Amino acid sequence: MADSDLELDARPVTAWELLGEKNTIFQTPDFQRPYEWEESEFRDLWKDLLSAVNYEGKHFLGQIIVVEKDKGETKTLAIIDGQQRLTTLSVLICAMRDVYKEKTGYENIPDQLAELLTTSNINGDNLRRLYLLNNSEDDKQYQLVYQGDAEKAERQVGAAYDYYYEHLTSITEEMLGEIRQSVLKDLSLIRTETADINSAYQVFQTENDRGKDLAAIDLVKSILFEEAARNQTSNPEYIKRMWLEIVDNLSEVDQAGARRPLSHILALSPFKTPLQMWKEQFVRIFQEIVRERLDDADWSISDFIEFLKEESETYISANNYSIRRFSHSENKEINQKIKQFRCKNPHGGIATYHLIRNFDSPDTILSALDLANILNVRINISDMTASKARDPIYKIANSGSSDEELLEHIRTIIEEDTPTDSALVETIKTRPFKQNRLTKYILLEIERMHFNGVGYDDNHTFSDVQIEHIAPRKAFSKDKYSSWRSKLEHDEDRFNTYCQRLGNITLLTERQNARAGANPFQTKKREYRTSEFGMTKQLCEYDDWEYNQIDQRTKDLANLLVKTWSI
């Protein structure tokens, strides 16, 4: 099968056909993970081989995606997907070769198997067919197995050899022969060769049952390292060391890893990439920058990596609450507001990076963060879809360069891209508020603004304060809450729609929350009465706690919430 758009060639092959390709070497690129298969995966493959023998069937091992790396005398293919499979298959053949060497009457078979592990160049020199260049230690262990010194091999390569050698020596010679035929003729793969690494990424799929996921960040690392090695003016080791440091550091400020922060940095760079980039687009544009646009900008690879290093430090400080540019009090307030903004906002990094990178006035940054927090809360409490909610956050980074333009720009986003106040109030009346950082932040801000009580960072750390469900969430699932069921009309389905409403939650310290526990409402009020939270003390004004009270308090708090996060 050929695809002209993606420039790929995909075809089914047996293991014999794959490893029998003339003058061909397979290499694992720098970005690949180490060899990681474990005994459970060794065992699954062994069971599949036995099944293929017993039922005379084929076994699909998966796909292998390769990119031609070197068009010299010996064709070198970089393995984009399938490294774990191909390494295991090669180790299995090594084990089979060694088992046959120990038997009599099979003199030709070890050499036939060895031919699958070996190729040659135009001069007839023998070369290993597989090189694990992504991990020198794995390659060292495979070299030992390949050359017949498997007893010295360690790590997972050694473990794979030991597993298959043990199982191959424990079966009859007849079964051994059938396994050999099954490995070579019944194991099938889809061999896909692409023109470049970006095409490889587009066809790469992570649903291989026994494969290891390959991330976009791994692919762009390969692009960068290959270009650094090709560029005679750069220092590849320096580039590699800097890149790994950048990726490690950025991964600490984004739970999804370094790709999103890097895409944010590129979006605000001189290369002006799109504000939002999906994984495939990120790989393609990164490749375009490294291979074409750096030359147009008269940048070297070293210039580029140093730019990324410097910008990544700014990005990190803007997103791990470590701003130190201003006075102590200003830094503290800015970091606090960034923390509030990032409560539930995986894409907010580009907004905070934009503010810290492009604006110098702490007052402007604080005002912008106040507006950004209004935007973020309104987005999160609305019924907007995830994709629709993401766009307004990215728009913040598209503001003008003056302080006035920035603030007016964010106000406009709030007015145009979030629901009206009245619509938000109606949404809040029925939506659940889960036990997360955003809900806690909302309650603390309502407390601070409207009950003259403890605020976000007063007297307690954020983790000291807990969300208390007045009518317990598990009222119908545990006997200790049975006293609540009559109050809730023994209607579990109805209560499930009420238990996480805004009106049924409040704030308590950890100790008071534990004491309130499963008690009836009248007993809980003893803890509420001594609470330092004004909204919690106010609950003592209620004589009872049923659906009507939850509805009324939800309405009251909904109006306070919208009042707090309005412009």
Secondary structure in CASP SS format (residue, H / E / C, confidence):
PFRMAT SS
TARGET T0000
AUTHOR 0000-0000-0000
METHOD secondary structure of the structure
MODEL  1
M C 1.00
A E 1.00
D E 1.00
S C 1.00
D C 1.00
L C 1.00
E C 1.00
L E 1.00
D E 1.00
A E 1.00
R E 1.00
P E 1.00
V E 1.00
T E 1.00
A H 1.00
W H 1.00
E H 1.00
L H 1.00
L H 1.00
G C 1.00
E C 1.00
K C 1.00
N C 1.00
T E 1.00
I E 1.00
F E 1.00
Q E 1.00
T C 1.00
P C 1.00
D C 1.00
F C 1.00
Q C 1.00
R C 1.00
P C 1.00
Y C 1.00
E C 1.00
W C 1.00
E C 1.00
E H 1.00
S H 1.00
E H 1.00
F H 1.00
R H 1.00
D H 1.00
L H 1.00
W H 1.00
K H 1.00
D H 1.00
L H 1.00
L H 1.00
S H 1.00
A H 1.00
V H 1.00
N H 1.00
Y H 1.00
E C 1.00
G C 1.00
K C 1.00
H E 1.00
F E 1.00
L E 1.00
G E 1.00
Q E 1.00
I E 1.00
I E 1.00
V E 1.00
V E 1.00
E E 1.00
K E 1.00
D E 1.00
K C 1.00
G C 1.00
E C 1.00
T C 1.00
K E 1.00
T E 1.00
L E 1.00
A E 1.00
I E 1.00
I E 1.00
D E 1.00
G C 1.00
Q H 1.00
Q H 1.00
R H 1.00
L H 1.00
T H 1.00
T H 1.00
L H 1.00
S H 1.00
V H 1.00
L H 1.00
I H 1.00
C H 1.00
A H 1.00
M H 1.00
R H 1.00
D H 1.00
V H 1.00
Y H 1.00
K H 1.00
E C 1.00
K C 1.00
T C 1.00
G C 1.00
Y C 1.00
E C 1.00
N H 1.00
I H 1.00
P H 1.00
D H 1.00
Q H 1.00
L H 1.00
A H 1.00
E H 1.00
L H 1.00
L H 1.00
T E 1.00
T E 1.00
S E 1.00
N C 1.00
I C 1.00
N C 1.00
G C 1.00
D C 1.00
N E 1.00
L E 1.00
R E 1.00
R C 1.00
L E 1.00
Y E 1.00
L C 1.00
L C 1.00
N C 1.00
N C 1.00
S H 1.00
E H 1.00
D H 1.00
D H 1.00
K H 1.00
Q H 1.00
Y H 1.00
Q H 1.00
L H 1.00
V H 1.00
Y H 1.00
Q C 1.00
G C 1.00
D C 1.00
A H 1.00
E H 1.00
K H 1.00
A C 1.00
E C 1.00
R H 1.00
Q H 1.00
V H 1.00
G H 1.00
A H 1.00
A H 1.00
Y H 1.00
D H 1.00
Y H 1.00
Y H 1.00
Y H 1.00
E H 1.00
H H 1.00
L H 1.00
T H 1.00
S C 1.00
I C 1.00
T C 1.00
E H 1.00
E H 1.00
M H 1.00
L H 1.00
G H 1.00
E H 1.00
I H 1.00
R H 1.00
Q H 1.00
S H 1.00
V H 1.00
L H 1.00
K H 1.00
D H 1.00
L E 1.00
S E 1.00
L E 1.00
I E 1.00
R E 1.00
T E 1.00
E E 1.00
T E 1.00
A C 1.00
D C 1.00
I H 1.00
N H 1.00
S H 1.00
A H 1.00
Y H 1.00
Q H 1.00
V H 1.00
F C 1.00
Q C 1.00
T C 1.00
E C 1.00
N C 1.00
D C 1.00
R C 1.00
G C 1.00
K C 1.00
D C 1.00
L C 1.00
A C 1.00
A H 1.00
I H 1.00
D H 1.00
L H 1.00
V H 1.00
K H 1.00
S H 1.00
I H 1.00
L H 1.00
F H 1.00
E H 1.00
E H 1.00
A H 1.00
A H 1.00
R H 1.00
N C 1.00
Q C 1.00
T C 1.00
S C 1.00
N C 1.00
P H 1.00
E H 1.00
Y H 1.00
I H 1.00
K H 1.00
R H 1.00
M H 1.00
W H 1.00
L H 1.00
E H 1.00
I H 1.00
V H 1.00
D H 1.00
N H 1.00
L H 1.00
S H 1.00
E C 1.00
V C 1.00
D C 1.00
Q C 1.00
A C 1.00
G C 1.00
A C 1.00
R H 1.00
R H 1.00
P H 1.00
L H 1.00
S H 1.00
H H 1.00
I H 1.00
L H 1.00
A H 1.00
L C 1.00
S C 1.00
P C 1.00
F C 1.00
K C 1.00
T C 1.00
P C 1.00
L C 1.00
Q C 1.00
M C 1.00
W C 1.00
K H 1.00
E H 1.00
Q H 1.00
F H 1.00
V H 1.00
R H 1.00
I H 1.00
F H 1.00
Q H 1.00
E H 1.00
I H 1.00
V H 1.00
R H 1.00
E H 1.00
R H 1.00
L H 1.00
D H 1.00
D H 1.00
A C 1.00
D C 1.00
W C 1.00
S C 1.00
I H 1.00
S H 1.00
D H 1.00
F H 1.00
I H 1.00
E H 1.00
F H 1.00
L H 1.00
K H 1.00
E H 1.00
E H 1.00
S H 1.00
E H 1.00
T H 1.00
Y H 1.00
I H 1.00
S H 1.00
A H 1.00
N H 1.00
N C 1.00
Y C 1.00
S C 1.00
I C 1.00
R C 1.00
R C 1.00
F C 1.00
S C 1.00
H H 1.00
S H 1.00
E H 1.00
N H 1.00
K H 1.00
E H 1.00
I H 1.00
N H 1.00
Q H 1.00
K H 1.00
I H 1.00
K H 1.00
Q H 1.00
F H 1.00
R C 1.00
C C 1.00
K C 1.00
N C 1.00
P C 1.00
H C 1.00
G C 1.00
G H 1.00
I H 1.00
A H 1.00
T H 1.00
Y H 1.00
H H 1.00
L H 1.00
I H 1.00
R H 1.00
N H 1.00
F C 1.00
D C 1.00
S C 1.00
P H 1.00
D H 1.00
T H 1.00
I H 1.00
L H 1.00
S H 1.00
A H 1.00
L H 1.00
D H 1.00
L H 1.00
A H 1.00
N H 1.00
I H 1.00
L H 1.00
N H 1.00
V H 1.00
R H 1.00
I H 1.00
N H 1.00
I H 1.00
S C 1.00
D C 1.00
M C 1.00
T C 1.00
A H 1.00
S H 1.00
K H 1.00
A H 1.00
R H 1.00
D H 1.00
P H 1.00
I H 1.00
Y H 1.00
K H 1.00
I H 1.00
A H 1.00
N H 1.00
S C 1.00
G C 1.00
S C 1.00
S C 1.00
D H 1.00
E H 1.00
E H 1.00
L H 1.00
L H 1.00
E H 1.00
H H 1.00
I H 1.00
R H 1.00
T H 1.00
I H 1.00
I H 1.00
E H 1.00
E H 1.00
D H 1.00
T C 1.00
P C 1.00
T C 1.00
D H 1.00
S H 1.00
A H 1.00
L H 1.00
V H 1.00
E H 1.00
T H 1.00
I H 1.00
K H 1.00
T H 1.00
R C 1.00
P C 1.00
F C 1.00
K C 1.00
Q C 1.00
N C 1.00
R H 1.00
L H 1.00
T H 1.00
K H 1.00
Y H 1.00
I H 1.00
L H 1.00
L H 1.00
E H 1.00
I H 1.00
E H 1.00
R H 1.00
M H 1.00
H H 1.00
F C 1.00
N C 1.00
G C 1.00
V C 1.00
G C 1.00
Y C 1.00
D C 1.00
D C 1.00
N C 1.00
H C 1.00
T C 1.00
F H 1.00
S H 1.00
D H 1.00
V E 1.00
Q E 1.00
I E 1.00
E E 1.00
H E 1.00
I C 1.00
A C 1.00
P C 1.00
R C 1.00
K C 1.00
A C 1.00
F C 1.00
S C 1.00
K C 1.00
D H 1.00
K H 1.00
Y H 1.00
S H 1.00
S H 1.00
W H 1.00
R C 1.00
S C 1.00
K C 1.00
L C 1.00
E C 1.00
H C 1.00
D C 1.00
E H 1.00
D H 1.00
R H 1.00
F H 1.00
N H 1.00
T H 1.00
Y H 1.00
C C 1.00
Q C 1.00
R C 1.00
L H 1.00
G H 1.00
N H 1.00
I E 1.00
T E 1.00
L E 1.00
L E 1.00
T E 1.00
E H 1.00
R H 1.00
Q H 1.00
N H 1.00
A H 1.00
R H 1.00
A H 1.00
G C 1.00
A C 1.00
N C 1.00
P C 1.00
F H 1.00
Q H 1.00
T H 1.00
K H 1.00
K H 1.00
R H 1.00
E H 1.00
Y H 1.00
R H 1.00
T C 1.00
S C 1.00
E C 1.00
F C 1.00
G H 1.00
M H 1.00
T H 1.00
K H 1.00
Q H 1.00
L H 1.00
C H 1.00
E H 1.00
Y C 1.00
D C 1.00
D C 1.00
W C 1.00
E C 1.00
Y H 1.00
N H 1.00
Q H 1.00
I H 1.00
D H 1.00
Q H 1.00
R H 1.00
T H 1.00
K H 1.00
D H 1.00
L H 1.00
A H 1.00
N H 1.00
L H 1.00
L H 1.00
V H 1.00
K H 1.00
T H 1.00
W C 1.00
S C 1.00
I C 1.00
END
